Amino acid sequence: MITLKDIALAAHCSAATVSKALNGRPDVAEATRQRILTIAREHNFHPNALGKALKKKITENIGVIFCREQLPLSLNPFYSRVLEGIEAELAVSNYSLVLHLLPEGHTAAIPKMIREHQVDGLILIGVLQQQFIDQLASLAIPTVLVDPKITGNTFSQVLIDNEHGAFQAVQFLIDHGHQRIGFISGDLDRLSFRQRFDGYCKALEFARFPFRNELVCTGGLEKGYDHVSALLDQPEPPTAIFAANDINAIYGYKAISDHDLRVPEDLSIIGFDDIELGKMISPPLSTVRVYKEQMGSIAVRTLFKVLNHEITEPVTTLVPTRLIERESVAICITA
């Protein structure tokens, strides 16, 4: 890789002149500036931002990489709140956030902010490809994962207590007399949905209810309408449904209405995440609250501990959930 001294040699000038030209200083002859910039472009030279902060040894920037999946970040009711928690915690510490969005199913190269050492550490949010995570691991940059697709021991992680939260939700339905309980979710190869499915199964097992495969519909973050419709078309439809995320539960309301049924008189439903929209629909959605802002805050504090060498081995923080009872679950008289 070409260095600043190499450019100076090729441009027949001093390294100080090269530095001035690359940083847009006015005290460099225009012909010399253009010669230096041309050489830098030809050799794909990127100024090292960390070098600009040699006195401090840090950039005071934290990079956040987010895979937006099907929804833009601004419309994602879960991860946008996680990001708010990250921003608030960084502001307290006088650090800045550098955000990089990746498209769904990316196989992208390492972002510029990492290549040019513009950040001191990284927070990765959501479903990122394993190949990309492995690339970051090879660079040894301090990193924390938030709600990742799979567990691992490469980086510290902040996870939701998905299994227990799901167990609570299904137990809540059982306590209301329901026995035929459906389950809908996104793809089960994603860690959070798999753990919520495990919690669903354990609650049924604890109650000694049989597991019925025909009452399970998975795949897609926004397939709630299709999933609920499929369950209601069963010869023996469920009396209640546990949706592994609120978005699917909310889309399911339309399917219930289109079947000339009502929530909760004809079908009870409970979600997971506690997004704002769940309070606004009618009837308001019972759900499992995830403390999203706190997850972002914990991720930042964990990363600072890694940067300060207070954490030398990966740690996993499990954030508890809370059952929120609203009006979408009714007592089942005949299960």
MOQUIRA-V506020 format. One record per run of one state. SS is the DSSP state (A for helix, B for strand, O for the rest). FROM is the first residue (numbers start at 0). LEN is the number of residues. If there is no record, write none. Layout:
# MOQUIRA-V506020
SS/FROM/LEN  SS/FROM/LEN
This chain:
# MOQUIRA-V506020
O/0/3  A/3/8  O/11/3  A/14/8  O/22/7  A/29/13  O/42/6  A/48/5  O/53/7  B/60/7  O/67/5  A/72/3  O/75/3  A/78/14  O/92/3  B/95/7  O/102/9  A/111/4  O/115/5  B/120/5  O/125/4  A/129/10  O/139/3  B/142/4  O/146/9  B/155/5  O/160/1  A/161/14  O/175/5  B/180/5  O/185/5  A/190/16  O/206/6  A/212/3  B/215/3  O/218/5  A/223/9  O/232/7  B/239/4  O/243/2  A/245/13  O/258/9  B/267/3  O/270/2  B/272/1  O/273/3  A/276/4  O/280/5  B/285/5  O/290/1  A/291/16  O/307/8  B/315/4  O/319/1  B/320/4  O/324/11
